[in-house]
Amino acid sequence: MRLQPDIIHVDHLWFLNGLSRLVAPWIPLVASAHGTANKLIIDTPRFRELMVPCVSSADHVCAISPDSVLECRQMFEIPQDRISIEGYGYEPELFNYKRVDRREVLQEAIGVDPGRSSHLAVSVGKFVDWKGFKEFTVAMGHLRERGYDIIGIIVGEGDPDSRLELEAFIAAKGLADVLLLPGKVNRAALPDIYRAGDVYVLPSHVEPYGLVLMEALACGVPAVSGNVGGPPSYVPQTLRDEGLVVMVDPIKLTPAGEALPEDRIVYARDLADGIEAILEKKIDPKNRMRIAEAMKSLSWSRLVESLSKIYDRLLKKALSDAEVLNGRSG
């Protein structure tokens, strides 16, 4: 009541939507759908009866991908005409193409000397099973068996048990010396780590958006990703056509979201094939510049402009509705 906002934008599909509507029903309400609320409803179905009216009351919902739109419609009963795909963005002043010295970058950022390895695969994410790091590990094993002198780095962290489980899995595959887990790094160090890689790999089983892939591409790094979730909605088709981004068939999941062992095997092999295709293409600086240029339209400024138009439209409608009501009362 002190702020008197013109618009309320809730950055999640959950309780705050209903609270905002209850407290200030006359203020236009915008909500963002990140693909996580759907899982919350599945995990806690008792909240569905309360959440659906809260969320469906929004005047507009900003989804991050076609999958997110489907969840909004099916799970939260939001009409199609109140949803748009807005996605995320990246900071072009931070994530952009430039040449780096791999050895120098890795020693300075994570204290690792890559030695004289010919190739480097980079991945970033939290240590949870659906991020696909076990399949990435198996894919790295395939590549080394095929004769590729390649090492991998997974930047990120998880709870202590998740880290121990992933470390044990990597060790059991005999890859502890070539697949490194340096932990979290300062965000400012990420661009150079991306740039140091020959290929960025997003091995997720499901991926609501995949902002790390967008950042890596903005740094000019060729990539391999599962063709699922957010990436298909923003990776330029031209990059796929030119073989600068390889999108493999997604891993098959049960209705409960579990990956079966035989499907994990197929997915890991597909990731290895995708990485091999990138390595064999022998990406040069011109290719990297081409990748970075293709991503420039997806910076945060694009999203700011789009949101501004949504806000303007809703404000004009709210003012028009108020004038009609005032006219009736007069």
Secondary structure, DSSP 8 states (H G I E B T S, - for coil): --S--S-EEESSSSHHHHHHHHH-TTS-EEEEE-S-HHHHHHH-GGGHHHHHHHHHT-SEEEESSHHHHHHHHHHH---GGGEEE----B-TTTS------HHHHHHHHHS---TT-SEEEEEE--S-GGG-HHHHHHHHHHHHHTT--EEEEEE----HHHHHHHHHHHHHTT-TTTEEEEE---GGGHHHHHHH-SEEEE--SS-S--HHHHHHHHTT--EEEES-SSHHHHS-HHHHHTTSEEEE----B-TTS-B-HHHHHHHHHHHHHHHHHHHHH---HHHHHHHHHHHGGGBHHHHHHHHHHHHHHHHHHHHHHHHHHHHHH-
